[in-house]
Amino acid sequence: MHDQVLLKAEGLSKSFGAIRVIHDVGFEVHTNEVLGLLGPNGAGKTTLFNLISGDLKLDAGELLFAGAVLQHEPPYKRCKRGIGRTYQIPKPYGGMTTFENLMVAAMFGASRSERSANDHCAQILEDCGLADKANKTAGSLTLLDRKRLEMARAMASDPKLRLLDEIAGGLTEHESHVLVDLVKKVRRRNVTVVWIEHVLNAIMAAADRMMVLNFGEKIAEGTPQAVIADPNVRRVYMGIEA
Ligand SMILES: Nc1ncnc2c1ncn2[C@@H]1O[C@H](COP(=O)(O)OP(=O)(O)OP(=O)(O)O)[C@@H](O)[C@H]1O
């Protein structure tokens, strides 16, 4: 199921002035997997997302997406290729209804006709537990429902790769289980996911593999169990000495 490489990164490097934020990072993301991205604050995780989405330019390295060279393309072209992202703080169109938010994603993100978008979005609202909030404005939703809406928008735009940035922050344990189920639903729609998350239980429950950054360098990669048992990861990420 996960054998094809969707995204391949080689030798990625990025500095801000004299501050080296990403240094010689390489990794692969396989089709239809959930890759968890961990690391202490300031490790370079969001910067890595910005390099993949094109919000930031690489200093060095290569990015291949479904075999195509990505690093020279502007963000909108990468978006058209099917790379979408979700932010730490949900950014819906607050004055529009939940359903309208999804329609925008389906019609402008995925270029669906109004009719096709309509059916697609109605199904997604149902799947995400938002059917009874279809006509509420996004700005009036609770935090969990705004996160549900972020995931619903991720589904509506038919992405190939979704970058999720700390979406479980601020949720209760029960709510983060709801979110894990939604990530699994997103994946069942053949979307590949890279998820930055500090809520360890959530990422452990959803990830097929995990990768850990520290000071801009990859220090571990593997199954969630192997990564969490790695003495170096335990030391730098959890503060546990072997
Ligand atoms: N535009 C920028 N200009 C200068 N420094 C930046 C910029 N963006 C990020 N940095 C610095 O790069 C480093 C990595 O930041 P980044 O946000 O990628 O880390 P992170 O691993 O996502 O952290 P967190 O878990 O706290 O979100 C930090 O030291 C940050 O201050």
Ligand as a Chemical Component Dictionary entry (heavy atoms), coordinates in Angstrom:
data_LIG
# 
_chem_comp.id                   LIG 
_chem_comp.type                 NON-POLYMER 
_chem_comp.pdbx_formal_charge   0 
_chem_comp.three_letter_code    LIG 
# 
loop_
_chem_comp_atom.comp_id 
_chem_comp_atom.atom_id 
_chem_comp_atom.alt_atom_id 
_chem_comp_atom.type_symbol 
_chem_comp_atom.charge 
_chem_comp_atom.model_Cartn_x 
_chem_comp_atom.model_Cartn_y 
_chem_comp_atom.model_Cartn_z 
_chem_comp_atom.pdbx_ordinal 
LIG N1  N1  N 0 11.253 33.784 8.691  1  
LIG C1  C1  C 0 12.157 33.500 9.623  2  
LIG N2  N2  N 0 13.199 34.323 9.857  3  
LIG C2  C2  C 0 14.132 34.034 10.784 4  
LIG N3  N3  N 0 14.115 32.931 11.553 5  
LIG C3  C3  C 0 13.098 32.071 11.371 6  
LIG C4  C4  C 0 12.066 32.308 10.412 7  
LIG N4  N4  N 0 11.192 31.254 10.455 8  
LIG C5  C5  C 0 11.659 30.425 11.395 9  
LIG N5  N5  N 0 12.796 30.913 11.952 10 
LIG C6  C6  C 0 13.593 30.256 12.998 11 
LIG O1  O1  O 0 13.886 28.959 12.512 12 
LIG C7  C7  C 0 13.888 28.018 13.582 13 
LIG C8  C8  C 0 12.945 26.895 13.246 14 
LIG O2  O2  O 0 11.616 27.379 13.273 15 
LIG P1  P1  P 0 10.372 26.460 12.920 16 
LIG O3  O3  O 0 9.143  27.280 13.094 17 
LIG O4  O4  O 0 10.589 25.802 11.632 18 
LIG O5  O5  O 0 10.475 25.364 14.080 19 
LIG P2  P2  P 0 9.419  24.274 14.543 20 
LIG O6  O6  O 0 10.189 23.001 14.680 21 
LIG O7  O7  O 0 8.248  24.276 13.657 22 
LIG O8  O8  O 0 9.026  24.796 15.983 23 
LIG P3  P3  P 0 7.630  24.721 16.822 24 
LIG O9  O9  O 0 7.486  23.301 17.269 25 
LIG O10 O10 O 0 7.886  25.638 17.971 26 
LIG O11 O11 O 0 6.519  25.184 15.930 27 
LIG C9  C9  C 0 13.516 28.791 14.835 28 
LIG O12 O12 O 0 14.696 29.115 15.515 29 
LIG C10 C10 C 0 12.824 30.024 14.293 30 
LIG O13 O13 O 0 12.981 31.110 15.171 31 
# 
loop_
_chem_comp_bond.comp_id 
_chem_comp_bond.atom_id_1 
_chem_comp_bond.atom_id_2 
_chem_comp_bond.value_order 
_chem_comp_bond.pdbx_ordinal 
LIG N1  C1  SING 1  
LIG C1  N2  SING 2  
LIG C1  C4  DOUB 3  
LIG N2  C2  DOUB 4  
LIG C2  N3  SING 5  
LIG N3  C3  DOUB 6  
LIG C3  C4  SING 7  
LIG C3  N5  SING 8  
LIG C4  N4  SING 9  
LIG N4  C5  DOUB 10 
LIG C5  N5  SING 11 
LIG N5  C6  SING 12 
LIG C6  O1  SING 13 
LIG C6  C10 SING 14 
LIG O1  C7  SING 15 
LIG C7  C8  SING 16 
LIG C7  C9  SING 17 
LIG C8  O2  SING 18 
LIG O2  P1  SING 19 
LIG P1  O3  DOUB 20 
LIG P1  O4  SING 21 
LIG P1  O5  SING 22 
LIG O5  P2  SING 23 
LIG P2  O6  DOUB 24 
LIG P2  O7  SING 25 
LIG P2  O8  SING 26 
LIG O8  P3  SING 27 
LIG P3  O9  DOUB 28 
LIG P3  O10 SING 29 
LIG P3  O11 SING 30 
LIG C9  O12 SING 31 
LIG C9  C10 SING 32 
LIG C10 O13 SING 33 
# 
